[in-house]
Amino acid sequence: MTEPVITPELLLNAYAAGVFPMAETRDDPDVFWVDPRRRGIFPLDGFRVSRSLARRMRRNPPCVTINTAFADVVDACADRDETWINAEIRRLYLDLHRMGHAHSLEVWDGAALAGGVYGVTLGAAFFGESMFSRRTDASKIALAYLVDRLQMGGFHLFDAQFLTPHLASLGAIEVTRAEYHRKLEAALSAQGDFTGPALPAIPYEVVQRMTQTS
């Protein structure tokens, strides 16, 4: 049997060099590397919690977990008409998850997975890969909890890959490739802790911390 061309170790080296993998479609077996000229990032002190989102989190407290359903989150992110997550990329991230370098954050509606986000950690950098939402604001809630966790865990960089209008509305910005690499180098020289911080006892703790830092 032929060994896979891309190993989890190679993937981590790619992240450390500032590049990430994508596929053209779900059914395309090939993977290519991307190093955008302009990079989307989330300043960890700039995430915006709207009044409507704050009210929703206060009135209907979400159930949020960490690393409870990693494969399900990846599959939900790929469950759309157009996706860059093919079988090879799915395999690689599940391998990174088993190695402790890929993590998911889940938002639940009862027993149903309502939304979530997953990404890769290396040093004090978090590389956001994809998110999904099956309920109103579920992905925004996931991002709010994620940013809070990265702040509490001592992370320096939240890489969002590409800036979209949706991410910009939540506080993401765009930087040049050179600036991104400078931020990446600094983040890799430190160490963040994704799993250590306890989940907030009440959702409004997240809102309060976001308000204090934004």
C-alpha positions as CSV (number, residue, x, y, z in Angstrom):
1,M,0.0,0.0,0.0
2,T,1.3,3.4,-0.9
3,E,2.0,5.7,2.0
4,P,0.1,9.1,1.9
5,V,2.1,11.9,0.4
6,I,1.0,14.4,3.1
7,T,1.6,13.4,6.7
8,P,0.4,15.2,9.8
9,E,4.0,16.2,10.5
10,L,4.3,17.8,7.1
11,L,1.0,19.6,7.6
12,L,2.2,21.1,10.9
13,N,5.4,22.2,9.2
14,A,3.3,23.9,6.5
15,Y,1.3,25.8,9.2
16,A,4.6,26.9,10.8
17,A,5.7,28.2,7.3
18,G,2.4,30.1,6.9
19,V,0.6,27.9,4.4
20,F,-2.5,25.7,4.6
21,P,-4.1,23.0,2.5
22,M,-7.3,23.1,0.4
23,A,-8.9,20.9,-2.3
24,E,-10.9,22.1,-5.2
25,T,-14.0,20.1,-4.4
26,R,-15.1,17.3,-2.0
27,D,-14.5,14.6,-4.7
28,D,-11.1,16.0,-5.9
29,P,-8.4,13.7,-4.5
30,D,-5.7,16.4,-4.9
31,V,-4.6,18.9,-2.2
32,F,-2.9,22.2,-2.9
33,W,-1.1,24.7,-0.6
34,V,-2.3,28.3,-0.1
35,D,-0.3,31.3,1.1
36,P,-2.6,34.3,0.5
37,R,-1.2,37.7,-0.4
38,R,-3.6,39.2,2.2
39,R,-4.6,37.2,5.2
40,G,-7.7,37.4,7.4
41,I,-7.0,37.4,11.2
42,F,-9.1,38.0,14.3
43,P,-7.4,40.4,16.7
44,L,-8.2,38.7,20.0
45,D,-9.1,42.0,21.6
46,G,-11.4,43.0,18.7
47,F,-14.2,40.4,18.5
48,R,-17.6,42.1,18.3
49,V,-20.6,40.8,20.2
50,S,-23.7,42.5,19.0
51,R,-26.5,43.4,21.3
52,S,-28.8,40.8,19.7
53,L,-26.2,38.1,20.2
54,A,-25.6,39.1,23.8
55,R,-29.4,39.0,24.4
56,R,-29.6,35.5,22.8
57,M,-26.8,34.2,24.9
58,R,-28.3,35.6,28.1
59,R,-31.9,34.5,27.5
60,N,-31.1,31.1,25.9
61,P,-27.8,29.9,27.4
62,P,-26.1,27.6,24.9
63,C,-24.5,24.3,25.8
64,V,-20.9,24.5,24.6
65,T,-18.3,21.7,24.7
66,I,-14.7,21.3,23.6
67,N,-13.4,18.3,21.6
68,T,-16.5,16.3,22.2
69,A,-17.5,15.7,18.5
70,F,-14.5,16.7,16.4
71,A,-15.2,14.4,13.4
72,D,-18.9,15.5,13.4
73,V,-17.8,19.2,13.3
74,V,-15.5,18.5,10.4
75,D,-18.2,16.6,8.6
76,A,-20.8,19.3,9.3
77,C,-18.4,22.0,7.9
78,A,-18.0,19.9,4.7
79,D,-21.8,19.3,4.4
80,R,-22.4,22.1,1.9
81,D,-22.7,22.4,-1.9
82,E,-19.2,23.7,-2.3
83,T,-16.4,22.6,0.1
84,W,-12.6,22.4,0.1
85,I,-12.7,19.5,2.6
86,N,-12.0,16.3,0.7
87,A,-11.3,12.8,2.2
88,E,-7.5,13.5,2.4
89,I,-8.0,16.7,4.3
90,R,-10.5,15.1,6.6
91,R,-8.0,12.3,7.3
92,L,-5.2,14.7,8.1
93,Y,-7.2,16.8,10.6
94,L,-8.5,13.7,12.4
95,D,-4.9,12.6,12.7
96,L,-3.9,16.1,14.1
97,H,-6.8,15.9,16.5
98,R,-5.6,12.5,17.8
99,M,-2.1,14.1,18.2
100,G,-3.6,17.0,20.2
101,H,-3.0,19.7,17.5
102,A,-6.5,20.0,16.2
103,H,-9.5,21.0,18.3
104,S,-13.2,21.6,17.9
105,L,-15.7,23.7,19.8
106,E,-19.3,22.6,19.7
107,V,-22.6,24.4,20.3
108,W,-25.6,22.1,21.1
109,D,-29.3,22.4,20.9
110,G,-30.4,19.6,23.2
111,A,-28.8,16.5,21.7
112,A,-28.4,18.1,18.3
113,L,-25.2,19.6,17.1
114,A,-26.3,23.2,16.3
115,G,-23.0,24.8,15.3
116,G,-19.2,24.6,15.7
117,V,-15.8,25.5,14.6
118,Y,-12.5,23.7,14.4
119,G,-8.9,24.5,13.8
120,V,-5.2,23.7,14.5
121,T,-3.0,24.9,17.3
122,L,0.7,25.4,17.1
123,G,2.6,27.4,19.7
124,A,0.4,30.3,20.6
125,A,-1.3,30.4,17.2
126,F,-4.7,29.1,16.4
127,F,-5.4,28.4,12.7
128,G,-9.2,28.5,12.2
129,E,-10.2,26.1,9.5
130,S,-14.0,26.1,9.2
131,M,-17.2,26.6,11.0
132,F,-20.9,25.8,10.5
133,S,-24.3,26.8,11.8
134,R,-27.6,24.9,11.9
135,R,-29.4,27.3,14.3
136,T,-29.6,31.1,14.3
137,D,-26.3,32.6,15.6
138,A,-24.8,29.2,16.4
139,S,-21.6,29.9,14.6
140,K,-21.3,33.4,16.1
141,I,-21.7,31.8,19.6
142,A,-19.0,29.3,18.7
143,L,-16.7,32.1,17.6
144,A,-17.4,34.1,20.8
145,Y,-16.5,31.2,23.0
146,L,-13.5,30.4,20.8
147,V,-12.0,33.9,21.1
148,D,-12.6,33.9,24.8
149,R,-10.9,30.5,25.1
150,L,-7.9,31.8,23.0
151,Q,-7.6,34.8,25.2
152,M,-7.8,32.8,28.4
153,G,-5.3,30.2,27.0
154,G,-2.6,32.8,26.2
155,F,-2.8,32.7,22.4
156,H,-1.4,35.5,20.3
157,L,-2.7,34.8,16.8
158,F,-6.1,33.7,15.5
159,D,-5.7,33.0,11.8
160,A,-9.0,33.2,9.8
161,Q,-7.3,32.6,6.5
162,F,-9.5,34.8,4.3
163,L,-11.5,37.9,5.2
164,T,-15.2,37.7,4.4
165,P,-17.9,40.3,5.0
166,H,-19.3,38.0,7.7
167,L,-16.0,37.7,9.6
168,A,-15.3,41.5,9.1
169,S,-18.7,42.2,10.8
170,L,-17.4,40.3,13.8
171,G,-14.1,42.2,14.0
172,A,-11.8,40.3,11.7
173,I,-9.3,42.3,9.7
174,E,-6.9,41.8,6.8
175,V,-3.1,42.0,6.9
176,T,-0.4,41.7,4.4
177,R,1.5,38.4,3.9
178,A,4.6,40.0,5.4
179,E,2.7,41.2,8.5
180,Y,1.0,37.9,8.9
181,H,4.4,36.1,8.9
182,R,5.8,38.4,11.5
183,K,2.8,37.8,13.7
184,L,3.1,34.0,13.1
185,E,6.8,34.0,14.0
186,A,6.0,35.7,17.3
187,A,3.1,33.4,18.1
188,L,5.2,30.3,17.4
189,S,7.8,31.4,19.9
190,A,5.2,31.2,22.7
191,Q,2.9,28.5,23.9
192,G,-0.9,28.6,24.2
193,D,-3.2,26.2,26.1
194,F,-6.4,25.4,24.3
195,T,-7.8,22.7,26.6
196,G,-6.7,24.1,29.9
197,P,-9.1,27.0,30.5
198,A,-12.5,26.0,32.0
199,L,-15.6,26.7,30.1
200,P,-17.5,29.8,31.5
201,A,-20.0,28.9,34.2
202,I,-22.5,31.2,32.5
203,P,-22.5,32.4,28.9
204,Y,-22.7,36.1,29.9
205,E,-19.1,35.8,31.3
206,V,-18.0,35.5,27.7
207,V,-20.0,38.6,26.7
208,Q,-18.6,40.6,29.6
209,R,-15.0,39.7,28.7
210,M,-15.5,40.5,25.0
211,T,-17.0,43.9,26.0
212,Q,-14.0,44.7,28.3
213,T,-11.4,43.8,25.6
214,S,-13.0,45.2,22.5
